[in-house]
Amino acid sequence: MHTNANIAPLKGVRVLELGNFIAAPTAGRMLADFGAEVIKVERPGTGDELRSWRLHPGSTTSMLFHTINRNKKSITLDLRTEEGRDAVRALAADCDVILENFRPGTIERWGIGPDVLDEINPGIVIGRISAFGQTGPLSSRPGFAAVAEAMGGFRNLVGDPDRAPVRVGVSIGDSIAGVYAAYGVMMAMFQREQRRGAGLGPAPLEERVIDVALNEAMFSMMESLIPDYQAHGVVRERVGGRMEGIAPTNAYVCADGKSVVIAGNADAIFVRFMGIIGRHDLAGDPGLATNNLRWERRDELDAAIGAWTATMPADEVLDILDDAGVPSGPIYTAEDISESPQYAARDMIQKFDVADGEQTVEGVGFPGIVPVLGGASLPIRTLAPQLGQDTEAVLAAYAGLAPRGQLDDTKTQLDDDSKVETR
């Protein structure tokens, strides 16, 4: 366990989170993990729809919601009402950061757009996440992360070349956008402190509005996709478990049916690797001396490696490669991660008893906080709050308000035109 549970570099920072689903809440989670007070605004009655995603029998709140909304407070406000928007404006006066992932133009129509918020609280930082950004011809289009991943160039490279592109098993577009939003918020806050130290007022509003587009977040991860195409006419293709232009690196099946990942692509490592598998002919082949040459013969190399791994169980393969200094590793399942001494040593799985519906599930592990400070994950302070549990306290403390009509549980849905559409 962490030796100093009081490490909280963002203590004193207050964040009002207006987003739901995954993107903006991921940014809020990252800030909350390191000590920021994150006040999550949810619609009355139903709350963030993520509460009901991937529910299992007997559950009322998903483990996904608990994971993304840990360390936060929850208040309920109906943003379709003037009372709800008044409460947001009152809270904004006492916050450092606003996070939102509504369709562009929505908060402006509600009278809580950046100009209004800046007038209420000069210097406030506003993190905005949307499908295609706040400007440009596609800005008004709704879009989930699946669409953004496709339009960012990512989906086209995932899968086998003889099949349709596939999606990875997590909401990677939303998550990466959330990371960028948190980074942008911290960048703006750092600038704010620099300007204060220099005796200057707040930066211009346009420098404090963090505009993150899901498609651009994915596009930024695409390495040299565009330069390779525009400079050399190279159109990258799906290559399955390989990485374009790098060989040998792939997943290989072992005698016990398990697969391992091996990355023997560095020149010196390749020679050593081929010697280990008994292919000295390949180790000394001048036609395989460089990575570019090896890529041209990737099928031959994968066949040779696969023939070797098929002769012994995965653990034995990995022991041999580890002793020889060839980068390799198992392909972990949830069970493997749960039992890993490496994850445990850094407190990367933290256990909580979860009261869920009619049952309490004991000792449920949740992913720890990244990055590590002080040698191990900081402790998760709380799992996700119950819907609206902090409404009265937060409104009384920061907005000078008592719960009124904006908490009417009959007002449960935002207009379809205004719903967060990033998933």
matplotlib code that plots the C-alpha trace (Angstrom):
import matplotlib.pyplot as plt

x = [0.0, 1.0, 3.1, 1.6, -2.1, -2.0, -0.3, -2.8, -1.1, -4.5, -6.0, -7.9, -8.8, -12.6, -14.1, -17.7, -18.3, -21.3, -20.5, -21.7, -20.9, -17.1, -15.1, -15.5, -16.0, -12.6, -11.0, -12.8, -11.7, -8.0, -8.3, -10.2, -7.6, -4.9, -7.0, -9.2, -12.8, -14.9, -18.6, -20.5, -23.8, -26.3, -29.9, -32.5, -34.0, -31.8, -28.4, -25.6, -26.6, -23.3, -24.8, -26.8, -24.3, -23.0, -25.2, -25.1, -27.9, -28.7, -26.8, -28.1, -24.9, -22.4, -18.8, -17.9, -19.6, -17.8, -14.5, -14.8, -16.6, -14.6, -13.4, -16.3, -19.3, -22.8, -25.4, -28.6, -29.7, -32.2, -30.3, -33.5, -34.8, -33.7, -33.4, -30.9, -28.9, -29.0, -27.4, -24.7, -23.9, -23.7, -21.4, -19.2, -18.4, -16.6, -14.9, -11.6, -12.7, -15.8, -15.9, -18.6, -19.2, -22.5, -23.0, -21.4, -23.8, -25.8, -24.4, -24.5, -28.3, -28.7, -27.0, -24.0, -21.5, -17.9, -18.7, -21.2, -19.0, -16.0, -18.1, -19.1, -15.6, -12.8, -10.0, -12.1, -10.8, -13.4, -12.7, -15.0, -15.1, -17.2, -17.2, -15.6, -14.7, -16.3, -15.6, -15.4, -18.1, -18.7, -18.8, -22.6, -22.8, -23.5, -21.0, -20.0, -16.4, -16.9, -17.4, -14.6, -12.2, -13.2, -12.8, -9.5, -7.8, -7.6, -10.3, -8.8, -5.7, -7.2, -7.8, -6.7, -6.1, -8.7, -11.5, -13.5, -11.9, -12.7, -13.1, -10.8, -12.6, -12.6, -13.9, -10.5, -11.6, -13.5, -10.7, -7.9, -10.1, -10.5, -6.8, -6.2, -8.9, -7.3, -3.9, -5.3, -6.9, -3.7, -1.9, -4.3, -4.0, -0.3, -0.5, -2.8, -0.3, 2.5, 0.5, -0.4, 3.2, 4.1, 1.3, -0.8, -4.5, -6.2, -5.2, -7.7, -10.8, -9.9, -6.7, -8.7, -11.3, -9.8, -11.4, -11.0, -12.5, -12.8, -11.7, -8.6, -7.7, -7.6, -5.9, -3.1, -2.3, -1.8, 2.0, 3.3, 0.1, -0.3, 3.4, 4.1, 1.1, 1.8, 5.6, 5.8, 2.3, 2.2, -1.2, -1.0, -3.0, -4.3, -1.6, -3.4, -1.2, 1.9, 3.0, 3.5, 7.1, 8.5, 9.5, 9.5, 6.8, 3.6, 1.6, 2.5, 0.6, 2.4, 2.0, -0.6, -2.8, -1.8, -0.3, 2.7, 3.8, 7.4, 9.2, 12.5, 12.8, 15.9, 18.9, 21.1, 18.1, 17.0, 20.3, 20.2, 16.6, 17.1, 20.0, 17.7, 15.1, 17.8, 17.6, 21.2, 20.6, 18.2, 20.5, 23.3, 21.3, 22.3, 18.9, 17.5, 20.1, 17.8, 14.3, 13.1, 14.5, 12.9, 9.5, 9.6, 10.1, 7.7, 5.7, 8.8, 10.0, 6.6, 6.4, 9.8, 9.0, 5.6, 7.1, 9.4, 6.8, 4.4, 6.9, 6.6, 4.1, 3.9, 5.7, 8.7, 8.9, 8.8, 11.5, 13.8, 13.3, 13.6, 16.9, 18.1, 16.9, 14.4, 11.4, 8.3, 5.3, 2.1, -1.3, -3.1, -6.8, -8.6, -7.8, -4.1, -4.0, -5.9, -3.2, -0.2, 2.5, 3.6, 0.3, -0.1, 3.4, 2.4, -1.1, -2.7, -5.7, -7.5, -10.3, -13.6, -16.8, -19.5, -23.1, -25.0, -28.7, -29.8, -26.4, -22.9, -20.1, -17.0, -13.4, -14.0, -10.7, -10.6, -7.8, -5.4, -4.3, -1.9, 0.7, 2.4, 3.7, 5.9, 6.4, 2.8, -0.7, -2.3, -5.3, -8.7, -10.6, -14.2, -16.0, -18.7, -21.2, -24.9, -27.0, -27.4, -26.0, -24.1, -26.7, -27.9, -24.4, -22.7, -25.5, -25.5, -21.8, -20.8, -23.9, -25.8, -28.8, -31.0, -32.5, -35.6, -37.5, -34.4, -34.3, -37.7, -37.4, -40.1, -37.7, -35.5, -34.5, -32.5, -33.7, -32.5, -30.8, -28.7, -27.7, -24.1, -23.2, -19.7, -19.4]
y = [0.0, 3.6, 5.0, 8.5, 8.6, 12.4, 13.1, 15.3, 17.8, 19.1, 19.7, 23.0, 22.7, 22.6, 21.1, 21.2, 18.2, 18.6, 15.7, 12.1, 8.8, 8.4, 11.2, 14.2, 11.9, 10.4, 13.9, 14.5, 11.2, 12.0, 15.3, 13.8, 11.0, 13.6, 15.5, 17.9, 18.2, 17.1, 17.9, 15.8, 17.2, 14.4, 14.6, 13.9, 10.5, 8.6, 10.2, 9.6, 6.8, 5.1, 4.0, 1.4, 0.2, -3.4, -4.1, -7.7, -9.5, -7.9, -4.7, -1.2, 0.7, -0.6, -1.3, 0.8, 3.8, 3.2, 3.0, 6.2, 8.3, 7.4, 10.2, 12.5, 14.1, 13.8, 16.5, 16.4, 19.4, 19.7, 21.8, 22.2, 24.5, 28.0, 27.0, 24.3, 26.7, 29.3, 26.7, 26.0, 29.7, 30.0, 27.0, 28.2, 31.3, 29.2, 26.7, 26.6, 24.3, 23.4, 20.1, 19.3, 17.0, 18.2, 18.8, 22.1, 25.0, 23.3, 25.1, 28.4, 27.9, 27.2, 30.5, 28.8, 29.1, 30.2, 33.9, 33.8, 31.6, 33.9, 36.9, 35.1, 33.9, 35.6, 33.1, 30.0, 27.0, 25.3, 21.8, 20.9, 17.5, 16.8, 14.5, 16.8, 20.0, 23.3, 24.6, 23.3, 21.9, 18.8, 20.5, 20.3, 16.6, 14.2, 11.3, 8.5, 7.5, 4.5, 7.0, 9.2, 6.2, 5.4, 8.9, 9.5, 6.7, 4.3, 1.7, 1.1, -0.3, -2.7, -6.3, -8.7, -7.6, -10.0, -9.0, -5.8, -3.5, -4.3, -2.3, -2.7, -3.9, -0.7, 2.9, 4.0, 7.1, 8.5, 7.6, 9.3, 12.4, 12.5, 12.3, 15.1, 17.2, 16.7, 17.6, 20.7, 21.8, 21.4, 23.3, 26.2, 26.1, 26.2, 29.2, 30.9, 30.4, 31.7, 34.8, 35.4, 35.1, 37.8, 40.1, 39.6, 39.0, 36.0, 34.7, 35.5, 33.3, 31.5, 30.2, 28.8, 27.0, 23.5, 22.2, 18.4, 16.5, 12.7, 12.2, 14.5, 12.7, 9.4, 11.0, 12.3, 8.7, 7.7, 8.3, 8.9, 7.8, 11.1, 12.0, 8.6, 9.0, 12.5, 12.1, 8.6, 7.6, 4.8, 3.7, 1.7, -1.5, -3.8, -6.3, -8.3, -8.8, -7.2, -3.6, -2.1, -2.1, -3.9, -7.5, -9.9, -8.9, -10.7, -13.0, -16.7, -19.8, -22.2, -25.9, -25.4, -23.2, -20.0, -17.2, -15.0, -11.7, -11.5, -8.4, -9.5, -6.7, -4.8, -5.9, -7.3, -8.9, -10.5, -12.3, -13.6, -14.5, -16.6, -18.4, -19.3, -20.9, -22.8, -20.9, -19.8, -19.7, -16.8, -15.1, -14.9, -14.2, -10.8, -10.5, -10.2, -7.8, -4.8, -4.2, -3.2, -6.4, -8.5, -6.9, -8.1, -11.7, -11.4, -14.4, -16.6, -15.3, -15.7, -19.3, -20.1, -18.5, -20.1, -23.5, -23.0, -21.7, -24.6, -27.1, -26.0, -24.3, -20.6, -20.4, -22.2, -20.1, -16.9, -18.2, -18.9, -15.5, -13.7, -15.3, -14.3, -10.7, -11.0, -8.8, -10.9, -11.4, -13.3, -12.0, -11.3, -11.9, -10.3, -13.3, -12.9, -9.3, -10.0, -12.4, -10.5, -9.7, -6.8, -5.1, -5.9, -4.5, -1.1, -1.2, -1.1, -3.2, -1.7, -3.6, -2.3, -3.8, -2.6, -2.2, -2.9, -3.2, -5.9, -7.3, -6.3, -7.7, -7.9, -7.4, -6.1, -4.9, -1.6, -0.2, 2.0, 5.6, 6.4, 7.8, 6.6, 9.0, 7.8, 4.2, 3.0, 4.0, 6.7, 5.2, 5.5, 7.6, 6.6, 4.7, 6.5, 8.5, 7.6, 9.7, 13.2, 12.3, 15.6, 17.9, 19.7, 20.0, 21.3, 23.8, 25.1, 25.4, 26.8, 28.3, 29.5, 27.5, 25.0, 22.2, 23.6, 22.8, 22.0, 18.7, 17.6, 13.9, 14.2, 16.1, 13.3, 13.7, 16.3, 17.2, 14.6, 17.5, 18.3, 14.8, 14.0, 11.8, 10.5, 6.9]
z = [0.0, -0.5, 2.3, 2.0, 1.4, 1.7, -1.6, -3.4, -5.8, -7.0, -3.6, -3.6, -7.3, -7.8, -10.9, -12.1, -14.4, -16.7, -19.0, -18.9, -20.5, -20.7, -22.3, -19.9, -16.9, -17.7, -17.6, -14.3, -12.9, -13.7, -11.9, -8.9, -8.6, -7.7, -5.2, -7.1, -5.8, -8.7, -8.5, -11.1, -12.3, -13.2, -14.5, -11.8, -11.7, -14.2, -13.7, -16.0, -18.4, -17.7, -14.4, -16.3, -18.8, -18.5, -15.5, -14.2, -12.5, -9.1, -9.9, -9.9, -10.7, -13.2, -12.2, -15.3, -13.7, -10.4, -12.2, -14.1, -11.5, -8.4, -6.0, -7.1, -5.6, -7.3, -7.5, -9.5, -11.6, -14.5, -17.0, -19.0, -16.3, -15.5, -11.8, -12.8, -15.0, -12.2, -10.0, -12.5, -12.8, -9.1, -8.7, -11.6, -9.6, -7.1, -9.4, -11.2, -14.1, -16.0, -18.0, -20.5, -23.5, -24.9, -28.6, -29.6, -29.1, -26.3, -23.3, -25.2, -25.8, -22.1, -21.2, -19.6, -22.5, -22.1, -22.4, -19.6, -17.4, -18.0, -17.0, -13.8, -13.0, -15.0, -15.5, -15.3, -17.5, -19.6, -21.0, -23.9, -25.6, -28.7, -31.7, -34.1, -32.2, -31.7, -35.2, -38.7, -41.1, -39.0, -35.6, -35.2, -36.1, -33.2, -33.0, -30.8, -30.3, -32.6, -35.5, -34.3, -34.2, -37.7, -39.0, -37.1, -39.2, -36.3, -37.2, -40.7, -39.1, -36.6, -37.6, -40.3, -43.9, -45.3, -43.1, -42.2, -39.7, -36.1, -32.9, -29.9, -26.7, -24.8, -25.4, -26.5, -28.4, -25.4, -23.0, -25.1, -25.5, -21.7, -21.2, -23.6, -21.9, -18.5, -20.0, -21.6, -18.3, -16.5, -19.2, -18.8, -15.0, -15.2, -17.5, -15.0, -12.2, -14.4, -15.2, -11.6, -10.6, -13.2, -12.0, -15.1, -15.3, -16.8, -20.3, -23.1, -23.0, -26.2, -24.5, -21.6, -23.6, -24.1, -27.4, -27.7, -30.6, -30.4, -34.0, -33.5, -30.3, -32.2, -35.3, -33.0, -32.1, -35.7, -35.7, -39.3, -41.1, -43.0, -43.6, -45.0, -47.4, -48.5, -48.8, -50.2, -51.3, -48.7, -47.6, -44.4, -44.3, -41.5, -40.5, -37.8, -34.7, -36.4, -36.5, -39.9, -41.0, -37.9, -37.8, -36.2, -33.7, -33.2, -31.0, -31.2, -30.1, -27.7, -27.0, -24.2, -26.4, -24.8, -26.8, -26.1, -27.6, -28.8, -30.1, -31.5, -34.0, -33.0, -35.1, -32.3, -30.5, -33.8, -34.2, -30.6, -30.9, -34.1, -32.3, -29.4, -31.7, -33.5, -36.8, -37.2, -40.9, -40.4, -37.8, -40.3, -43.4, -44.9, -46.3, -42.8, -41.4, -41.1, -40.1, -43.6, -45.0, -42.3, -42.9, -46.5, -45.2, -42.2, -43.1, -43.2, -39.8, -38.2, -39.4, -38.0, -34.6, -34.5, -35.1, -32.2, -29.7, -30.6, -29.1, -25.5, -23.1, -22.8, -19.4, -20.7, -23.9, -21.8, -19.3, -22.2, -23.9, -20.6, -19.8, -23.3, -23.0, -25.8, -25.1, -24.6, -22.4, -21.8, -23.0, -19.7, -19.0, -16.2, -14.0, -14.8, -13.9, -10.7, -9.6, -10.9, -8.3, -10.4, -10.3, -6.6, -5.8, -7.1, -5.6, -9.0, -8.0, -5.0, -3.3, -2.1, -0.8, -3.2, -2.0, -5.2, -5.3, -2.8, -2.3, -1.1, -3.2, -1.1, -2.1, -5.7, -7.3, -9.2, -11.3, -9.4, -10.2, -13.0, -13.0, -9.8, -7.2, -4.4, -5.6, -5.7, -6.9, -4.7, -2.8, -4.3, -1.8, -2.7, -5.4, -7.4, -5.4, -5.2, -7.6, -6.1, -2.7, -2.4, -3.9, -0.7, 0.8, -2.4, -3.3, 0.3, 0.6, -2.8, -4.4, -1.4, -2.5, -1.0, -3.2, -5.0, -8.1, -10.1, -8.2, -9.3, -10.1, -12.8, -15.0, -16.0, -19.6, -21.5, -24.9, -27.5, -29.3, -26.3, -25.0, -24.7, -27.7, -27.1, -26.5]

ax = plt.figure().add_subplot(projection="3d")
ax.plot(x, y, z, "-o")
ax.set_aspect("equal")
plt.show()
